[in-house]
Amino acid sequence: EPLEPVRPEDVPGAVLVEPTPEQPGAYQGPYGAGGVHLVVSGTGEVRVDDRTVAVEHPGVLTVLEHERHVEGELEVEVGAGVEVHATCFTAGLDA
């Protein structure tokens, strides 16, 4: 039996928009996506746009989620003790 959709973009027939490709390090600049994720190590904080996000362990940190595909400008400031290895973008629903 098939699993129920977890997110709106999982619904059969959902139309998604291709996101900005993965970028090395702490990317800053224009992007298009449904979500923004940082691959991090260390501990401390990162500031993304106007909010601060705690980094408590290495892994993937979701820093922005949008209901639909958004074209925007990303600002990332990396605090002491944190390394950002990559910035990843996930597809969002078409408007």
C-alpha positions as CSV (number, residue, x, y, z in Angstrom):
1,E,0.0,0.0,0.0
2,P,1.5,3.4,-0.9
3,L,2.5,5.9,1.8
4,E,0.4,9.0,2.3
5,P,2.1,12.3,1.2
6,V,4.1,14.0,3.9
7,R,4.5,17.4,2.3
8,P,2.4,19.2,-0.3
9,E,5.2,18.6,-2.9
10,D,4.8,14.8,-2.3
11,V,1.2,14.8,-3.6
12,P,0.9,13.0,-7.0
13,G,0.6,15.5,-9.8
14,A,2.2,18.4,-7.8
15,V,4.0,20.8,-10.2
16,L,7.5,21.7,-8.9
17,V,9.9,24.4,-10.0
18,E,13.6,23.5,-10.4
19,P,15.6,25.1,-7.5
20,T,18.9,26.8,-7.6
21,P,21.7,24.2,-7.8
22,E,23.7,23.3,-4.7
23,Q,26.4,25.9,-3.9
24,P,29.7,25.3,-2.1
25,G,30.1,27.0,1.3
26,A,27.9,29.7,2.7
27,Y,26.2,31.0,-0.4
28,Q,25.0,34.5,-0.6
29,G,23.0,35.9,-3.5
30,P,19.9,35.3,-5.6
31,Y,18.2,32.0,-5.3
32,G,14.9,30.2,-6.3
33,A,13.6,27.4,-4.1
34,G,11.0,26.0,-1.8
35,G,13.6,25.5,1.0
36,V,17.2,26.4,1.9
37,H,19.4,24.0,3.8
38,L,23.0,24.4,5.1
39,V,25.4,21.5,5.5
40,V,27.3,22.5,8.7
41,S,29.8,21.3,11.3
42,G,30.9,22.8,14.6
43,T,28.8,24.6,17.1
44,G,27.6,28.1,17.3
45,E,25.2,30.2,15.2
46,V,24.4,31.2,11.7
47,R,22.4,34.2,10.7
48,V,20.1,33.8,7.7
49,D,18.4,36.9,6.5
50,D,16.9,38.4,9.7
51,R,17.0,35.3,12.0
52,T,19.6,33.5,14.0
53,V,19.7,29.7,13.9
54,A,21.6,27.6,16.5
55,V,24.1,25.0,15.2
56,E,24.3,22.3,17.9
57,H,25.9,19.4,15.9
58,P,27.1,18.5,12.4
59,G,24.5,17.8,9.7
60,V,21.9,19.4,7.5
61,L,20.2,22.5,9.0
62,T,17.0,23.7,7.4
63,V,17.1,27.5,7.5
64,L,14.2,28.6,5.3
65,E,11.0,26.9,4.2
66,H,8.5,28.4,1.8
67,E,4.9,27.2,1.0
68,R,5.8,27.6,-2.7
69,H,8.8,28.3,-4.9
70,V,10.2,31.7,-4.0
71,E,12.7,33.9,-5.9
72,G,14.8,35.8,-3.3
73,E,18.1,37.0,-2.1
74,L,19.9,35.0,0.5
75,E,22.2,36.5,3.2
76,V,24.2,34.1,5.4
77,E,26.5,35.1,8.2
78,V,28.5,32.3,9.8
79,G,29.4,32.7,13.5
80,A,32.5,31.6,15.3
81,G,32.9,27.8,15.7
82,V,30.7,27.0,12.6
83,E,31.7,25.8,9.2
84,V,29.2,25.8,6.3
85,H,30.3,23.2,3.7
86,A,27.4,23.7,1.3
87,T,24.2,25.5,0.7
88,C,21.4,23.3,-0.8
89,F,18.0,24.2,-2.3
90,T,14.9,22.1,-2.5
91,A,12.2,22.3,-5.1
92,G,9.0,24.2,-4.2
93,L,5.4,24.1,-5.6
94,D,4.8,26.1,-8.7
95,A,2.8,29.3,-8.0
